[in-house]
Amino acid sequence: MKNQTFSLLQVSFILFLFIGMLNHVLVIPLLLDVSGRDSWLSAIMAFLILIPFFLLVAFISKLTKQQPIMSHIALRYGRWVSRSACCSRSWRTVLAKSGGESPMRVRD
């Protein structure tokens, strides 16, 4: 039998799924416990807050002719800037999903 391995992308997706599910299991019950009967308001408020973000994404998508953002950055600013932006975005995503703090953040 051929020895199969996981790619870095597959492992990343598994970690993101695990962290998201863990946050879902831990955070949602606490939110519902605190908000009680008015928990439906948080869903409506989140939806209203995200409408401008969705419109911004649609505008950028139309502006770049639905070209992937990293390809657009690479064409416009160069491959080095694109890779730096990708690494920075990945690092911030991992920190946000894990609840960790950025090492560059100054504590009070």
Secondary structure, 3 states (H helix, E strand, C coil): CCCCCCCHHHHHHHHHHHHHHHHHHHHHHHHHHHHHHHHHHHHHHHHHHHHHHHHHHHHHHHHCCCCCHHHHHHHHHCHHHHHHHHHHHHHHHHHHHHCCCCCCCCCC
